[in-house]
Amino acid sequence: MTSFVATERALQIGNPGDGSRLRLFSGSANPALAREIAGYLGISDGPRVSKRFADGELYIQIQESIRGCDVFLVQPTCAPVNDHLMELLIMVDACRRASARQITAVVPYYGYARADRKTAGRESITAKLVANLLVQSGVSRVLAMDLHSAQIQGYFDIPCDHIYGAPVLVDYLATRDLGEVVVVSPDVGGVARARAFAKRMDDAPLAIIDKRRSAHNVAESLTVIGDVAGKTAIVVDDMIDTGGTISKGAKLLRQQGAERVIACATHAVFSPPAVERLSEPGLFEEVLVTNSIPVAEELRFPQLKTLSVANMLGEAIWRIHEESSVSSMFR
């Protein structure tokens, strides 16, 4: 199985002047991640101009020829989600009008993913709307990571490669002396994700936190299904937003006798009051996230550990460019 721990490896595809048709450009959402990906690929992220007019409208110009090129645009649609989404759409349109052969939207974090179905009358399925916008803007393919629900992959009328941050998190956990481990799903909906994570951890046992949600961003944990006493509980989720679900779950795990609690999530959304909840003394030994979303300095706390998914994304980009299998990365 491929290891995605940060290394010095670079694929040395080549620079734009030596005949390579691969181009990578970054939006403003996470340029540091784009630079890491470019470093893995052995190329430079492409030049572009971005500015705002007085009325807030965004202007973007790609500053090199991309005619006939395989273009990858790196832009997580994290907060401010509407600005970053619109920026991505404008970048796609600019590349399409510049005669790019293929345009892949690399979306490490897919905003609006939680609006993936109607739960009441007269609601929008915004995750599908965003997929439609990307397709209509001219995207040829989407590369996404840890979508909130698996069905979102089917919302696109174009190929969508769905990859996972779990290998990066598991690679890190393998360096730790964890003792007896139990993988915990913070809710019933995350059982499949937690089960896949547990399989990567030598088929560790699984536990589930049964909860009920009374309103958006408010969760109440009720009971633990499974044995966690005396074990290291690894709570696995796709994202941490306000931290309510995972912190309440951690408290319950502690009450049920868990010796240590480690939180693992691909996407560090960290809406207030997430930091206060996650940094509570004696609750989490570590909070592991990836750099799919940049974590501002003021949101960092002692228990937080950020792991890079640049190598994983870089490998996926290379395989897409070479028309090789992406799914085999996770076998």
N, C-alpha and C positions, 0 to 999 in steps of 0.2 A: 504493500500500500504506500502511496506517495506520502512523504513527510513534508509538511508545510511550515515547519519552524524556520524562522528567518535565517538565511544563509547568505554567503557572498556570491552565490551562483548568479550568473547572467547568461542568457541564451545567445547573446551576440547575433541578433538578427541583422544588425547593420544600421547605418545611418541613412537618412532619406536620400542622400546623394549617391548611394552605391547600388541602386536598383531595387531596394526593398519597397514593397507596396503597402506595408503596414504603417498606419499612422495612429497615434494616440493623442487625444486632447482632453484637457480637464476643464470642468466647470469650476465655479467658485466655492462649491459646497465642501470639497475635501481635496484640495490640491496636493497636500502632503501625501495622501494615499496614492494619487495618480503618479507622483514622482517616484514613489517606491515601486509601483508596478512597472514604470518605464525602466527603472534600474534593473529589475529582474529580467526584463526583456532585452536589455542592452541597447535601448534606444533613448531618445529624449522626448519628453512630452512636447507636443507641437505648439508653435507660437500663435497667439490670438490676441485681439484687442477687445476689451469689454469696457463699456462706460454707460452711465445713466444720464438721460436728459433731465432737464429741470422738472419735468412733470412726472418723473419716475420711470419712464419707459427705458427699456434696456436695448443697447446696441452691441452686437457682436460681429466681429470679422475674423475669419480664419486667414492667417497671414502667410500661408504657403500653398502651393498647388497640391490639390488632393484628387485631381482628375484621374479616374480609374483606380483609386486606392481603396484599400480595406481599412475603414476608419472606425476607431473605437472611442466613444465619448464617455468619460468617467464622471458620473454625477449622481451621488445619492440624493434623493429628494427628502432630505431632513429639514428641520426648522431653519429658516422660514420656508415651509414646504411649498407654498404657492410661488414664491420668488424662484426657488431652485428648480421647480418643475417647469416654469415658463422659460427659464434660462436654457434648460435642456432642450425644450422644443425649438427654441430659436437656433441653438447650435445645430440641431438636426436639420432644420430647414436650410441653414446656410451651407451645410455639407451637401445636401441633396442638390441644391442649385449650383454647387461647384462641381457637379458630375462625379461625386464619389461613387465607386462601384458598389460598395456595400457599407452600410452604416449600422454599427452595433451599439446600442445604448447599454453601457455598463452601469447598472443601478444597484450598488451594494445594499442600500436600504430603500425600500419601495414605500414611499409615503401613501397614505390613504388605504393601506392594505387591510386595516381593521374594518373598513366599510365594504366587506366582501359579500354581503347578502342583506336582504331586507329582514329586519326583526320587528317592524311595525309598518303600518300603512303610510303611504306617501313619503317614503324614504328613498334616497338615491343609493345605488350600488356604485360608490365612487371609485372603488378599485377597478371596476370594469371601465368606467368613464376614462380614467387615466390611461388604461391600456389602449382604448380607442384613440385617444389623443396622440399617443406615441406612434401608433400605426399610421394614422392619417398624416402625421407630420413628415413621414418618410423613413422611419426606422425599418431596417431590414431584419434585425434580430435583437433580442433582449437577453442580457446576461444578468440575472438577479441572484441574490443570496438570501437564504432563509426567509422566504415569503411567509407572511403571517398564517396563511392557510394554503394548502397545496392546490386548491382549485384555481387560484389566481393564475397559475401557469397556463391554464386553459382559456383565460380571458383574452389572450392575444391571438390574432389571426395570422401571426407570423411565428417562426421558431422562437422559443424561449428556453434558454438553458438555465436550470435552477440548481445552484450549488449550495453547499452547506458549510457553516463555520465550525461544526463539531470537530473535524480533524485537528484544527488548530488548538482548540480548547483541550482536547484529549491529549495531544502531544505535550502540552504544558503540564497537565495533571500527571502524566506518566513520570515526570521528573520529581514528583512530590511523594513523600512517605505518608500515605493516606490511611493506612490500616484497613479495616473492614469498611467497604464502601456500599452505600445504597444510593441509587439514582432516583430522584424525586421529581414527579411532574407536579407543577403548582396548581393544575386544574385538570379536569377530565379531558378537555380538548387538546391538551398537550401530551397525552399518553404516547401517541405514535412517535413524537419527537424524542421523548424521554427514553422510550424503548430502544430506538435506534442508537441513542447516545450510550445506553447501558450495554448494548451489544459491542460497541467499540471498546468498552472498558471491561473486556473479558467476561461478558455476559453477567454483569453485576445485577443484583436483585433490584426490583423496582418497587417504589411506593408512590401513592397518589394522595394529594391533598384535595379533599372534597370541599368545594366552596360554592357560595351563591353570590351572584352579583345583583345588587339592588339598584344601581345606577351606573352611568358611564364613569370610568376611572375610580369606582368604589367597589372593593371586593371584600367579602367576609369569609375567612377560612373557618371551617367547622371541625373537620376531623382528618386524621391520617389513616389511610388504608395501606397497611404494610408495617413491617417491623423496622424501626429506626434506632432503637435503644442501643447505646454504646457504639454506634457506627458514625462514620463520616458521611453526612447527607449532602449530596451534590444536587442542588435544585437547578433544573434546566428549563430555560424558556427562550423564545426567539428574541424578545426585547424586554428591556426594563424601562417603563415610562415613568409613572409617579412613584413606583416602588411599593405601592400598597399591597399588591398580590404577593410579591416575593418576600417582603418583610414580615407580613402577617403569617405567611407560611413558615418562615424561619423561626418565629417565636413559638409556633405550635410544635415544630420539630424539636426545639429545645425542651419544651414542656414534656414531650414524649420520650426524652432521654437521649436525643442525638448528641454525640460527643463533640462534633464539629459540624458547622454548616458552611458550605461554599456555594455561592451563586454563580451560575454560568449563563450568559446571554450573548448572542451575537451583536445585537444592536443596543447601544447605550443612548436611548432617547433622553432620559434624565430630565423630565419635566418636574418643576417644584411640586412637592417637597422631597424628591427622590434622594438627594444627597443626605438630608437630615435623617431619613429613614434607614438608608443603607449604611451610614457611618455610626449608627447607634452602638455604643460599646458593648462587647460581649455577644453580639448577635451573629455577625458573619466573620469567619476567619479571613476569607477573601471574597472579593467580588470580581469575577473574571468577565471581561467584555472584549470585543474586537474594535478595530479602528474603522469599521464600516461607516461610522459617524464620528466626526472629530469631537473629542471631549475637551471642552474649554478648561483652562487652568483653574478657574474658580469652581469648577464642578468636580475637581479631583479630591480624593480623601485617602487616608492611609491604607484602607483595605482594598483599594481599587488597583487592579492590574489590567493593563490594556495590551492585547496581543494583536499582531499584524496579520491581516489576511491578504497582503499585497502579493506574496508568492503564489497563493492559491488563485487569486484573480489573474495574475500574470500567466500562470500555467494554462488556465482556461482560455484566456485570450489567444495564446499561442496555438492551442489545439483548434480553436475555432478558425483561426487564420489558415492553419494547415489542413483544415477539414478532417481532423482526427476526432476520436471519441472523447467527450467531456465526462460522460458518466463513469468511464473506467477509472477516473481519478479517485472514486469513492468506493471501489470494490475491495 
